[in-house]
Amino acid sequence: MSKRRRTRGQRLVNVLTTAAFVIALVILGLMLVPGLLGWQRYVIVSGSMEPAIPKGSVVYDEVVPVSDLEVGDVITFAPPPEFHITEPVTHRIIETGIAPPNSDHPGARTFRTQGDANDAPDAWTLVFDHDEQTRVVHHLPYVGYIYMALDHRWVQLLVVGVPALVIVIVLLVSLWRLAGEAVREERARAPA
């Protein structure tokens, strides 16, 4: 009976270990593969792009020439500094134009953006200083909550510490059992 319980317990540990390994591989893939493809990753922290991109989504952006941007593209950008927004914003281009001659960037291409859930366009008109800009290629709904959680120190400790502690305990128990079996075998071989 105890051997059956031990076998059932071992199977449970094997299933849980395999599940944790698969989950870790999926999360690792979500973190590494986009970078290998040259994509940048951003977490959506507001509902301004709902329902197209829900809050908590991860968006993957490719870097494209500014000349390729069109009305309808969703881009991730830093708003002009005078608006004091320090986090990147992901909104849809609703209008393009050319900066007037009396502006800071005469003749440059301009972009107006708006969040899909917002009633009005953004207060700024964008002019990009670089020849390239990020454009959203894909998004994964709600995966961003994992990234947001991993920003907290206690979650990082939990995600790393608990599995490490379990591994140490399993190793110690295995070593204890092996040592006990070795002692029993030695006693069985010893002359009486």
N, C-alpha and C positions, 0 to 999 in steps of 0.2 A: 504493500500500500504506500509506504513512504517513498519507494522508488518510483512509483507511478506519479505521485505528487511532485517529486523532484523533476521528473521528465516533463510534466505539464508546466511546472514553473520555468524550466529551462526553455520550453517552447515559447512561453509568454515573453520571456526576456529576449529571445531571438526575434520574435515578431516586433516587439517594441524597438529593439535596436535597429532592425532593418527599416522600420517606418521612420525613425529619427534620421537615419542615414539618407533615405530617399528625400525627406523634407529638406535636410541640409543641402543636398545636391541641387534640388530645385531652386532654393534660395540663392545658393552660390551661382547657379546658372543665370538667374535673373540679375545678379549683380555684375557678373563678369562678361557674359556673352555680348551684351549691348556695347560695352567698351571695346571689345575686340572688333565689332562691326563699325566702330568709329562714331557711335551714337552717344549723345550726352543724356543723362538721366536727371529728371526733376520730379519732385513730389508736389502734387497739387493740394494746397492747404486751404483753399476757399472754394465756395460753390459757384464762382462767377462763370464757369464754363459748363455748368450743368444744363441739360442732361447729356450733352455730347461727351463731356469728360467729367465724371463725378468727383466730388471732393474725396481725397484719399487715394486717388489714382497715381500711378507713376506714368509719366510721359517720357517717351524716348524721342530725342530730336536728332536730326541729321544736320550737318553744316552744309549750307547751299549758298551759291552766289546771291547777293542781294538782288541782282537783276532777274533772278528766277522767281522771286516772291510775287504772288498774285492775290487779288481780292479773294477771300475765302480760305486762304492758308491760315493755319494756327501756328503762331510763333511764340518762342520764349525769349524775353528780352529784359533788359534793365531799363526802367523808366528814367526819363531825364532827372538829373540830380536835384533840381529845384522842387521836385515833388516829394523828396525825402522818403522814398520807398526803397528799402535796402535789399529786399528779396526779389528774385526774378518773377516776372509776371508772364503767364501764358494766356494770350487772348487771340482772337481772330482778326485778321486784316479786313476792314470794311471799306477802305478807300485808299487809293494811291494818288499821288499828285507830284507836282514839281514846286520846290521852294521858290518864292518870289525873289527878284533881284535885290531887294532891300533887306533880306533875311541874313542870318548867320551863315547859311549854307546855300547861297544863290545857285539855282539850277539843279540842286540835288533832289533825288527822289524822296518823297515824303510818304509816310504811312499813318493812317488812323486805325486804331484798334478798338475793340469792344469785346467784353465778355458776353457769351451767348445768353446768360441769365440776367445781364444788366440792362436797365431800361435806356441808358444813354451811352454814347461813345466815351472812351477815355478822355480825360482832360488834356492830354498831350498829343502832339503831332511828332512822330518819330522821324529822325534822320540818322541813319547808321553811319558811324565814322569808319567802319571797316567794309571790305568788299564782300564779306561773308556773314551769314546770320543763321541761327538755328531755326529749323522748322519741324513741327511735330510729325513724326512718322507713324508711331503706334502709341497706344496707351493700354495699361492694365488696370482695370478698376479695382480699387480698394487695396492693392498691394502696397501702396504708399504708407498705409498704417503700420506695416512692419518696419519700414525705414524710420518712420516717426518714433515708433516705440524704441528702436535701437539707438536713438539719440539720447536716451536716458541711461545714466550710468548703472542704475540698479538693474535695468533690463539686460544690459550687456553682461553684468556679473551673473545674472540668473541664467542667461543663454549659454555662457561659457562655463560658469562655475558649477552648476548643477550636473551637466553631463560629465564634467571632469571628475566631480566627486563620485558619481555613480560608477565611472570607469575604475577609479581607485578602489572603491568598495568591492566591485566584482573581482578585480585582480587579487585583492587581499583574501577574499573568501576562497577563490580558486587556489591560491597558494596554500592557504590553511588546509584545505581539503587534500591537496596533493601531498603536503607534509604529513598529514594524518594517515593517508593511505601508505606512504612510504614507511612510516613507523610500524603500521600493522603488518606490512609485508616483511619487514626486518624481524619483527617478533615471531612471525610464523616460521621463518627460516631458522631462527635461533634454536639450538638444541635445548630440550627441556631438562 
